[in-house]
Amino acid sequence: WLIQGRGTEALQWFQQMAKVPGIRPAIETKALVGASVMWYTQGQLGHAREGLTRALTVGRDSADADVLAMAEILFGHVEQAGGNLDRSRERFTRGIQRARSISSAWGIGNALLGMAGISLATGDMNAAERALDDATLVFRDAGPWFLNLPLYIRANLALRRGKADEAIALIRESLCCSRE
């Protein structure tokens, strides 16, 4: 939905699904996480935070493990976007644990990217680089598209270190991954 520019429509569907009378908790959890993705991408952090809080409560005992992992990881991004770095780090840590329990390369890598972003925000460039190295290793199992994400953050890291040529080379490499 996001790629096709239909985030608003998707949000409406997710909201309608979550309000169906008698909906099973596992299905409600999926709908809430889906809605939270849409809210997050639209910058509605408060709504995303509320949706994720409810999803993790409702789905605690009934939702699929991959849905709960996604909720924790997305919650990390929401908290990071809101400037709550300590809470964000906690969510990403839980997200990594949940993603590892189901062997989700995408989930582990996504949470590690969040940790790299926190390290960048706090000025710990070495920790950011370590998290990016770990994410890159994990994303090799997820496919070339996902290798773009650490390259983008590495380009930011290179810029902060004053290495413009390195940043340009990383963006070029990212474009090659997209093409592949």
N, C-alpha and C positions, 0 to 999 in steps of 0.2 A: 504494500500500500504506500509506503513512504517513497519508494523509488518511482512509483507511477504518479506521485503527487496526489494521492487520495487519502492523506492522513486525517482530514476532517471527516470524511465519510466513514473511514475505519473507526474513528473515535465514537461516532454515533452508533455504529453497529455494536461495538464493545459495551457501550453504556446500556443499550437496550438489552443485550444478552445478560448483563450482570443483574438486571432488575426483573428477570423472569421469575414469577412466583414458583416456589418449590425447586429452584435450580439446585443441582447437586453442588456441594462445596468445591469439588475439584474443577468443575466447569466454571463456576463463579470466579475461582482463582485465576484461571486462564484469561477470562474476560477482563478482570481487573488488571492483570499484568499487561495485557494488550493495550488497554486504555491508558495505562501509565506510560507505556512507550510513546504513544501518540502525544499525551500531555507533555512529556519530557521534551520531545522534539519540537513542540510548539512553545516551549519556555514556560509552561504552566507548572512550575516546580511544586507548588502547594498541592495542587490536585494530584500530581504524580505521587507525592509523598503520602497523601491520604489513601490513594488507591493501593499502593504497595504495602502500607501498614495493614490495611484490611485484607489484602491478598495473603500476606504471610500469616495473619491470624486465622482466617477462614480455612486456608489450605494446609495448615500445620500438619494435620494428621491424614489428609485425604488427597492432596494434590500430587501430581507427578514430580519426581525429584528434579527433572530438568526445568520445570516451571518455577519451582522454588529457588533453584540456582539462578535462573534468569532474574527473578525478583530481587534477590540479594545483590546481584551485580548491578542491575539497573538502579537500585536504591543507592549504591555507592556513587554512581554517576550523578544522580539527583543531588545527593548531599555535597558532592564535589562542586557541582555547578552553583549550589547555594552558598559556597564558601565554608562549609562545615567539614574541614579536612579530617579531623579526628574521627567523626562519625563515618565519614566516607571510607577511611582506612579500615574501620571495623567491619563495614558492610562488604568491602572487597575481600577482606580476610575470610569472612564467612562464605562469600561467593566462591572463592578459590577452594575452600574445603568441600562445599557442596558439589562443585564442578568436578573435583578430583574423585569424589565418591561415585560419580557416574561416568568417569573417563571422558569428559567433554572438553576436547581440545579448544573449541571455540570459547567456552565459558572460562576456562583457566586463563587463556590468552587475553580475553577481554578484561578480566579482573586484574591481571598483571599490568595491562596498559593503564588501567585506572590508577594503580599504585605508582606507575611511572609518572603519570600526570601529577599526582600528589607530590612526588619527589621534586618534580620541576617547579611546582608552585612554592615549595618550601626552600628552594635553592640547593637541594642536595643532588647535584648533577651525577655523582657517582652512583647513588642509589637508583636514580632514573635509568642510567645506562645498564645496570645489572638487571632491573626489571624488564627493560626492553630486550636484553639478550635472552632472558628466560621466555618472554612472550614470543620472540621470533622462533625459538626452538619448538615451542608448543604449536605455533601456527603452521609450521611446516606440515603437520598432520591434518590441518584444516583446509589447506588449499592456497593457491597463489593470491587470490583476492585478499585474503586476510593478512598477507605479508605487507600489504599497503599500510596498514594501521601503525605498526611500529616504525616503518620508514618515515611516515609523516611526523611522528613525535621525535624521531632521531633528527630530522631536518630542523625542527624547533630547537632541539638541544644544540645542534651545530651552530645555529644562528646566535644563541645565547653565549656560546663560546667564541663568537666572532669569526667563525669559519664559513663564510658565505659560499665559497666554491664547493665545500663539502655538502652544504645544504642543497645546493643546486643539483649536485650529483645524486643525492638521496631522492630528491623529487623526480629526477629522470628515471631512477630505478623503480620508483613507485609507479610511474606511468607505464613502464615495461611490464610490471606485474598486472596492471589493469588490462593492458593489451592482451597478455597471455590468458 
